[in-house]
Amino acid sequence: MTLKVIGSGFGRTGTMSLKLALEQIGLGPCYHMVEVFKNPTAFDWWSEAADDPAHADWGRIFAGYNATVDWPNATYYKELADAYPDAKIVHTERNEDQWFASTQATIFMDRGPPDPGNPMMRMMGKAIYQLFDGQKNDRDKVIAAYRKHNAEVRETIPADRLLVYHVSDGWGPLCDFLGVPVPEGGTPKVNSREEFAAMMAAGGPPGH
């Protein structure tokens, strides 16, 4: 398999909904952070990729997948776009204030000092937290990094290869961009703050 779709949007921009949408229209399986938790070895794979993304073993990480969205891959969308030149890039965005509030209530919730000896935290630090100088709860730093990333995606990826997408846009733009028929029913809308909290209360993502 080779990647056909690369999601460049940060986590909490509708990436889980996009994952399910891509799988529904036949472009799955789709990699997402939840896949990392299913395979704890992947924490080390991503740490190695973060050390030298230009020479990362993407084939090992994405074996068996046709698409990828969310973190950690969103940090390395440029390298992935080069590694998979025929893949299309879907960039999810949402209102920056809503996005920041969502991160603080979910994935960036303050859970105390990180343990650098924990493979998961080591990977998170390299692949995600470094984007915010480690200050994932600092509103100014986090939103500045969000704006920078969104601007860089537009500057880096050719317009004919890029779709800037809001989940609320529905099937139309997504299916037109990817050249697939529009399915019946609405696009998936999942992983709300409430659903995330319920997942964490139940023990966290698979393998966590």
Wavefront OBJ file of the C-alpha trace (Angstrom):
o trace
v 0.000 0.000 0.000
v 1.006 3.626 -0.457
v -0.491 6.755 1.051
v -3.136 8.356 -1.134
v -4.236 11.055 1.338
v -2.141 12.958 3.876
v -3.866 15.071 6.513
v -1.830 18.122 7.512
v -4.209 19.569 10.106
v -3.352 19.642 13.804
v -5.206 17.412 16.236
v -8.645 18.662 17.370
v -9.462 20.127 13.952
v -11.839 17.298 13.046
v -9.181 14.716 12.289
v -11.070 11.746 13.711
v -14.147 12.719 11.708
v -11.933 12.971 8.618
v -10.415 9.554 9.338
v -13.865 7.967 9.410
v -14.962 9.898 6.325
v -11.957 8.704 4.336
v -12.598 5.134 5.390
v -16.264 5.451 4.443
v -15.416 6.559 0.896
v -12.922 3.751 0.364
v -9.625 5.460 1.177
v -8.894 3.562 4.366
v -7.479 2.195 6.470
v -6.552 5.644 7.754
v -3.775 6.188 10.290
v -4.498 8.477 13.274
v -3.009 8.998 16.717
v -5.284 6.246 18.003
v -3.333 3.836 15.796
v -0.136 4.740 17.653
v -1.719 3.717 20.940
v -2.715 0.386 19.440
v 0.950 -0.378 18.691
v 3.242 0.834 21.507
v 6.302 0.094 19.338
v 5.167 2.993 17.174
v 6.174 5.465 19.891
v 9.805 4.580 19.211
v 9.252 4.590 15.447
v 7.920 8.134 15.620
v 10.736 9.244 17.938
v 13.228 7.970 15.367
v 11.321 9.731 12.583
v 11.375 12.989 14.546
v 15.160 12.794 14.856
v 15.616 12.691 11.067
v 12.292 13.145 9.257
v 13.906 13.488 5.834
v 15.150 9.887 6.125
v 12.366 8.372 8.226
v 11.125 4.860 7.535
v 7.626 5.947 6.588
v 6.952 2.617 4.919
v 7.315 0.860 8.256
v 5.077 3.321 10.079
v 2.301 3.358 7.473
v 2.401 -0.273 6.364
v -1.172 -1.337 5.598
v -2.600 2.197 5.446
v -3.903 4.229 2.507
v -4.268 7.524 4.358
v -3.042 9.335 7.462
v -4.423 12.244 9.478
v -3.857 13.912 12.861
v -0.659 13.994 14.870
v 2.088 12.804 14.784
v 2.006 12.882 10.979
v 0.729 16.485 10.732
v 4.090 17.733 12.001
v 5.823 16.031 9.064
v 3.391 16.754 6.252
v 6.174 18.267 4.099
v 8.361 15.182 4.344
v 5.366 12.936 3.729
v 4.274 14.982 0.723
v 7.764 14.470 -0.734
v 7.825 10.764 0.136
v 4.389 10.178 -1.428
v 4.299 12.579 -4.395
v 0.993 11.240 -5.744
v -0.849 11.704 -2.434
v -3.311 14.539 -2.000
v -3.160 16.777 1.062
v -6.293 17.513 3.121
v -5.732 20.294 5.631
v -8.361 20.471 8.381
v -8.921 23.753 10.208
v -11.377 25.282 12.647
v -11.820 28.590 14.458
v -8.601 29.164 16.408
v -10.293 30.081 19.696
v -12.519 27.009 19.560
v -9.518 24.890 18.599
v -7.399 26.154 21.496
v -10.209 25.619 24.014
v -10.689 22.097 22.672
v -6.993 21.229 23.030
v -6.934 22.430 26.620
v -9.969 20.344 27.528
v -8.604 17.218 25.830
v -5.186 16.404 24.378
v -3.280 19.280 26.036
v -4.962 19.002 29.415
v -2.398 19.653 32.137
v -1.582 16.284 33.688
v 1.570 17.298 35.537
v 5.236 17.130 34.527
v 5.905 14.734 31.637
v 8.024 11.661 32.247
v 10.899 11.755 29.697
v 11.493 8.046 30.286
v 8.012 7.219 29.024
v 8.162 6.302 25.294
v 4.800 7.952 24.662
v 5.831 11.230 26.305
v 9.200 11.162 24.536
v 7.408 10.863 21.205
v 4.876 13.562 22.112
v 7.658 15.924 23.125
v 9.545 15.463 19.877
v 6.641 15.306 17.448
v 4.083 17.669 18.984
v 5.077 19.723 22.025
v 8.200 21.110 20.344
v 5.908 23.011 17.984
v 4.872 25.141 20.971
v 8.328 25.353 22.613
v 6.993 22.819 25.098
v 4.384 25.318 26.321
v 1.241 23.477 25.286
v -0.917 25.429 27.747
v 0.342 28.899 26.788
v -2.453 30.403 24.690
v -0.272 32.877 22.810
v 2.367 30.293 21.904
v -0.144 27.636 20.941
v -2.281 29.875 18.742
v 0.793 31.450 17.146
v 2.053 27.985 16.227
v -1.384 27.063 14.886
v -1.477 30.151 12.656
v 2.085 29.534 11.474
v 1.358 25.927 10.593
v -1.815 26.778 8.688
v 0.015 29.471 6.706
v 2.979 27.218 5.941
v 0.749 24.457 4.597
v -0.777 26.890 2.098
v 2.664 28.189 1.115
v 4.251 24.730 0.825
v 1.677 22.539 -0.896
v 0.669 23.405 -4.489
v -2.931 24.573 -4.729
v -3.941 21.737 -7.055
v -2.752 19.212 -4.498
v -4.308 20.851 -1.422
v -7.801 21.001 0.067
v -8.304 23.284 3.075
v -11.231 21.581 4.751
v -13.659 22.224 7.575
v -15.657 19.202 8.712
v -18.773 21.369 8.510
v -18.176 21.659 4.729
v -19.637 18.169 4.330
v -18.983 15.608 1.629
v -19.048 17.882 -1.415
v -15.599 19.516 -1.358
v -13.906 16.402 0.000
v -15.342 13.982 -2.530
v -14.847 16.394 -5.420
v -11.192 16.893 -4.460
v -10.557 13.164 -4.103
v -12.563 12.192 -7.173
v -14.987 9.822 -5.452
v -18.797 9.628 -5.379
v -20.669 11.415 -2.605
v -22.124 8.834 -0.188
v -25.559 9.023 1.347
v -25.969 10.687 4.730
v -23.880 13.302 6.441
v -20.169 13.246 7.131
v -19.047 11.685 10.426
v -18.808 14.080 13.359
v -17.118 12.374 16.300
v -14.591 12.797 19.118
v -16.242 15.738 20.827
v -14.858 16.931 24.167
v -17.506 14.874 25.896
v -16.596 11.743 23.926
v -12.891 12.333 24.608
v -13.546 12.706 28.345
v -15.564 9.476 28.362
v -12.739 7.669 26.561
v -10.134 8.896 29.058
v -12.382 7.958 31.993
v -12.580 4.470 30.542
v -8.797 4.145 30.561
v -7.659 6.258 27.624
v -6.940 5.340 24.010
v -6.257 1.712 23.140
v -2.956 0.617 24.604
v -2.693 3.698 26.841
l 1 2 3 4 5 6 7 8 9 10 11 12 13 14 15 16 17 18 19 20 21 22 23 24 25 26 27 28 29 30 31 32 33 34 35 36 37 38 39 40 41 42 43 44 45 46 47 48 49 50 51 52 53 54 55 56 57 58 59 60 61 62 63 64 65 66 67 68 69 70 71 72 73 74 75 76 77 78 79 80 81 82 83 84 85 86 87 88 89 90 91 92 93 94 95 96 97 98 99 100 101 102 103 104 105 106 107 108 109 110 111 112 113 114 115 116 117 118 119 120 121 122 123 124 125 126 127 128 129 130 131 132 133 134 135 136 137 138 139 140 141 142 143 144 145 146 147 148 149 150 151 152 153 154 155 156 157 158 159 160 161 162 163 164 165 166 167 168 169 170 171 172 173 174 175 176 177 178 179 180 181 182 183 184 185 186 187 188 189 190 191 192 193 194 195 196 197 198 199 200 201 202 203 204 205 206 207 208
